[in-house]
Amino acid sequence: MNSYLSQYKMLLIWGLVFILTPLSIDDAVAHVKWFVDVDVEDALQPLGSHPARQYMPILFILASCGTILFGIFDYFFSRLLPEQWTPENYFFEKNTNTPLTIARIGTGVYCLVLWLMGDSILTPELTYQKADWVAYLQLFIAFSVLFKLSLSFSGFGLITLYFYAIYKYGIFHCLDYFFVFGLGIYLIISGLDIRQKIIADKHYALLYFSLVFAFLWSAIEKLAYPDAFYQFLAKYPLLMMGLDRDFFIISAAFVEFSLFFLLLFSHKGIILLALLVNLLISAGGLYFGKMDAIGHWPVNFILAMMFLKGPLPVNKFFFNQCLPKNFINLKNLITLYCTMALLVVFYYGLHDVMYGGVI
């Protein structure tokens, strides 16, 4: 009886995924810097005179409704599944190292592809010249993840590549790829011989947070550089589906921000959400080509880890994956807009400090 119930629950998960996936927007996770030239030193678009400002009120309402509705879904979905149930222990029984195995294989493949491509530090747009040590380091990381003893060295290698990218392109540009830093920390901690009760799931929490932060940052980029997205949509007009381009860009920003925010603020719902976002990004790779697929590969396997691992026992103001206690969770809604406000201030403030001014 329990096996039939488990199969029914899995069919429910997959059914919901395939129903909801077509409703998502591919452009929400497209990385515009890979397809058009974006100079982060250019002046930012002020929100008060943003060409899509007339759409903001309705999008705030829609984002609020979406957050509340997903909170209701998460409330019931988390109670439908047993508390200890995750795809990891369902598919792999007592093997609790599956997410780490995925991280090791994913990192190895990622660095091997970068080495074969040549001239790319971390993504196709972050290039190096006259720095052959980068390629040797990528090859070293690809092999060092194979062995537990050298796993921490692979983490240090990723962080070295990330800081070299910052050296070449600046911190403002590279915050889009903050998940690489999080992945490096995760591998370092995973490779160290530390008692599990000391680190618990903190390395997973750091990895989750780094990925979400990178995409929240990318979402604000859609508001700050509308001209770059005009160029992007001129190359891919099919994405707009006949919609007004300003509405489409700002909608994509809200979709991206809301989806990734909810990855930090859902309990069992993270299982479905991580799978949904992963399918969405993979669909973008089919449309935009191998450059998009290669650049998003680390995101794909980190989301796969989220899917398998499920929610973490974390309850902080900007990270809460504990079982929801209320049918309607207004705290998530408040936190969504607090997060959005803080990141917008940080984004525009950091740009002003580094490059000065807006339009």
Salt bridges, closest charged atoms under 4 A:
GLU83 OE2 - HIS267 NE2 3.30
GLU125 OE1 - HIS173 NE2 3.07
ASP176 OD2 - HIS31 NE2 3.30
ASP176 OD2 - LYS33 NZ 2.88
ASP201 OD1 - LYS309 NZ 3.85
GLU221 OE2 - LYS33 NZ 3.08
GLU256 OE1 - LYS222 NZ 2.73
ASP292 OD2 - HIS296 ND1 3.26
